[in-house]
Structure formats: structure tokens, C-alpha cells
């Protein structure tokens, strides 16, 4: 193609014009590309330059128990309640409907289902470097979560399971909130891979396995109990559910106008009800 010259144009001006034309051509090319239907698009990893100083908030969506609404609302709540730089990533087998600012990490096909996908978050194959704060989808954020990154830095942290309400000396973990450095707990995934079926038979769930795999070798630091609490067991008064509804759809029998304590930054909805089935005014106002 013949070069285009404009009378009176300097060499620097010509370079600037050509760069501008090249950019416009590239943008036009992107705009005219055919977009495939969403259901045909495979989730692609988008984090390419993660560093050891990065902070990540990670969640996991597998199957049909929770749809994109849960991921998007978690992203919204984190955005409102975290003032330090972070990247929000979702490990999933179905990226349809996720907010455009969410980094999608493809969930590999594993010999697992449900919460038994969670040991994979500790895998060295996960394309994240730095500090990772893992959050379950069925939580409602109630305050600033910066302290979950600064507490006991460079160590891994989690919470005591909510069985603690009935048994004060209970010391097993709950995996709704876990913070760790990438690669720090890779042995949890490595050991799980060796015998996934056997581990699934031995333990009720992933958090029981996590406790067994780490308690003697690398025990967790425990987040203060007042920071992360059970909505139905530690914040509400009544725990009674409406009878007759199937598991996963049950609601609380009494609606309560209660709020978390000032120190609490995350409310956990283990079991029933899920946040979308909770009609307590504070939850309705904040789960969005």
C-alpha cells in the first residue's frame, strides 16, 4: 500500500497520525467481530500477570445450586466493603451471566461434586499469586473486610465451625471464609488427588478434611469470632424453620429485625435458609 503524505506535515505529526489510524482500525476490527452465543463460550482464565503482592478474592460456583446472581451480588458486596486493591475471581464450570469485571477461572473436570471441589483452591495449578481470600457464595457482607487481609499476615486463617454455638470447646474449621498465600496449602490438594473417593467417604465434607490435613502440620490462625458469624445461630434469636419445604428452600419461621454487631464483617448462611430465602429486613437490604 502506498504511503500517504500530507503537505506541510512534519515527520512527528505523520507518525502520530499513523498511530491514530492504526488504533482506529484495530478498534473497528474488534467491533465487527462476530460474538458467539454465550452458551458456546468456554470460560477462559483472564489473570495473566498476577504477582506475589496481589490480593485476590476468590469464590467457587459449580453446578446449579447457585446461579450467577450469587456471584454478582458477592462481587457487589465486596466492592462496597473493601478499600484495598483486589482482583475478584470466580472458579466455575459455567461463566454465563457473570459481571464483566469478574475474572473467570475455568474449573477443571474433577472426580468431585459440590463442596468437594473446594480443595482445588489450594492447588498450585490455580493461576493466582499473592494473598487469596476465599469466600463461599452464601454469605452476606456486613462491614469492611480489609482486616481479613491484614490479620496475621503471611499465615493462613479460617474460622471455627458454628457448632461452636452448641459446643463452646469445638475446634474444627468452617471453610466459608479462608485466607491463605497461593501455594501455601498445596499439600491439601495433592493428598486429595491421591484418593478422592476414599477421602469423601472418610469425611463428611471438605472442611473436615481441611482440618485433618492441616491441624498437625500447619494449623490455621483463627479469625476473631465476632468478625464472622452465623446469621441464624449467632445473630438471630429464633432458629426455627418453616416445616414442609424441601431442603434448600426452607425459610425462617419468624422474621426478625436484627442487625450484626459492629465488629462483624461477614454473615454466613450455612444450611437453610439461603440469603435469597431470608426475609429479615437487614438481609433484604444488604444482599444485593
N, C-alpha and C positions, 0 to 999 in steps of 0.2 A: 504494500500500500504506500502511495506517495506521501511524503511528509507535507504537512500543512504549515505554511508560513503566513504570518500576518505582518503587513508593512508597519514598520515602526516598533515592532515588538522586540524587547530585549531577550537575551538568552534565558535569564532568570524568569521572565514573565512567561516565555514559551514552556519552560519546564513546569511551572505552576499550573498553566492551562492544561497541559497534557495529563498531569496527575489528577486534576479535577475531572477531566473527561474519562479517564480510566476508572475512577471511583464511581462515576455515574453509570458507566457501562456495567460494572460489576453489580451495582445495586439493582439495575434493571433486569439483569440475568436472574438474580435471586427472586425477584418479584414475579417473574414469568414462569418459574419452575412449577411443575405440576405437583400438588400436595397429595400424598396418598391418604386414603381414608384412615382415620385414627386406629381402627381395629387391626389394620395391617402393619402398623408401625411397631417395630420391636423396641423396647426400652433400651436406650444406649447410655453408657456411662459418660458423664459430662465433666467430671472433675479430672483435669489433666495435669494441673500444676499444684497439687496440694503439697504443703510443706510441713515440717515438724512444728512450726509455730502456729499453724492454723487451728481454729476451733470449729468443730462440726457438731451439729445437732442432727441425729440420725433416728429415723423411725422405720418400721417394717410393716408392709402391707402384703398379705398373701391370701389368696382365695377370695371368698365373697362375704366373709363375716363383716368387714368394714369396707365401705366404698371410698371413693376419692374425697368425699365430703369430710371424712375424719382427718385425712392427711392435710387437706387445705385449711381446715379450721385449726389444726395444731400449728401449722405454719403461721397463720394469722396471730394466734395467741403468743407464739414465740416472738414474732416481730414486735408485738406491743410490749413485751415484757423482758426483752434482752437488749441492753445498751452497748454491749461489746460486739465487735465484728464477728460474724459467724457465717457458715455455709449450711443451708438446710438440705439434707439429702433423704431420699426415700428409697429403701431397698424393696423392690417389688417385682411381681410377675405380671403386673398389668398397670401401665402408666397412664391409661386413658383418664382424662378429666383432671389431672393434676395441674396445679398452678404453674404458670410458665417459669416462675423463679425457683421452682423446686428442682434440685439436681436428682436425676433418676439413675439409680444403680440397679442394673439387671440382677434379679435374684436367680441364681443357678438352680437347675433341677436337682433336688436333693432327695434322699430317702427319708422324707420327713413330711410333717403337716403341722399346721397351727403353730403353737409356741416352740415346737422342736426345730423351727428354722432359726431361732434366736442364737444358738451357739455360733452360727456363721458370722455374726457381727464381730467376733473376735479373730476371725481368720486373717492371715497375712495377705490373702488374695483380695481383701476388701481394698479398693483403690483410694484410701484415705490415709493421710498422715497428720499427726498432731493429736490434739485432745478431742475425744469423741464423747458427747453426752447423748446417750440413748434414752429415748422416751417412748413408752407404749402409746398407742393411739387413743386408748380410753382414759385419758387424763384431761383435767381442766386446769389451766394455769391461772393462779390466783395472785401472783405478785412477781416482782423482779427476780429473774433466775440467774443473774450474774454470779451470785455467790456459789452456785453449783459448779462453776468453773474454778473459782479461786480457793474453795475449801480443800485443804490437804492436797495442794498441787503436786503433780507428778506421781500421785498414788491413785489406785483405783478405789472408787467409792460406790456404795449402793445403800439400800435401806433394809431394815429388819421387816420381815413379813408381818402383815397385820394380824396374824394370830397373836401378836404381842398384846392385843386388847384383852383377850381372854386368858393369856398365859404370859404374864409380865417378864418372865425369865427366858422367853423364847428368843433364840439367837439365829434362826435360819433366815436366809435372804428372800427378798422380793425383788424381781427383776424388772419392775415397771420403770425404774429410774436407775441407770448405771452410767458412771463416768469412768473413762479409762484412757490411757495413751495407746495409740494404734500399735498393735503387735505385742502389747504387754501381756495379754492373756491368750496368746495364740495356742497354748497347750490345751485350753478348754475345747477348742475346735478340733485340734489334732487328735486328741483322745476320743472325742465323739465320733470322728470319722472311722476309727478303727472298728467300732462295734455299735452303730446307731440303734439297731433293733434291741440289742441287749441293754443299752442304757435306757431306752424308752420303757423297757419292761421293769427295770430296777427302780426308776424314779417316777414320781407322779407327774412332774413337769420340769421344764428347763431350769427353773430357779433352784429346785432341789439338787439337780445335777451340778449347777454352778457352785452351790455351797460345798458339795462334796469334792469337787475338782480343785477348789481353791483354799478351803478353810485351813488346811495344814501347811500348804506350800506357800500361798500368797494371800492371806486373809484380807478381806476388804476393810477399808475405813468406812465408818457408818455415818451417813448424813444425820444431823440432828433430827430427832423425831418430829419436832414442831414444824420443820420445814416442809415435810412431805407427809400428807395424812390421808387416811381413808375417809371418803366423803360419808359413807353410810355408817361406819363404825366409830369414827372419832370426831366428826363434826356435827352430824345429826344426833337427835335424841332417839327417835324410833328407827329400828332396823327392819320392821315388818314389811313384807312384800305382799302384793295382791295375789291371792291364790287363783289357780285355774289357768294361768297364762303359761305358755311354753318357755323353757329356759332360753334366755337371750332376749325375751320380750317382756319380762316381768317389770312391773313398776312398783315404786314405794307406795304403801297404802295411805300414808299421811303426807301431805305436802307441808314442808317446814320452811319458814322464812328465816334461815340461818346463814351466817357468813363464816368463812375461815378465819382463824386467828391471824393477827397482823404478821406473824413470822412465817406463816405457811405460804409457800410459793407454788405448790403443786397439789391438787386434789386427785386422788386415784379412785377410779371406778372399777374395782375388781368384781368379777361376777356380775350379778344384776343389781341395779339397773345400769344400762349403758347411758352415757350422757344424753343421747337423744331421747331416751325414755324417762328422764328425770325432769319432773315439773317444778322442782324447787326454784323460786324466783331468781336466786343468785346464779344458779347453773344456767338457766334460760338466758340470763343477761350476759354471761361471760363465755359460754361455749359457742363462739362464733368467730 
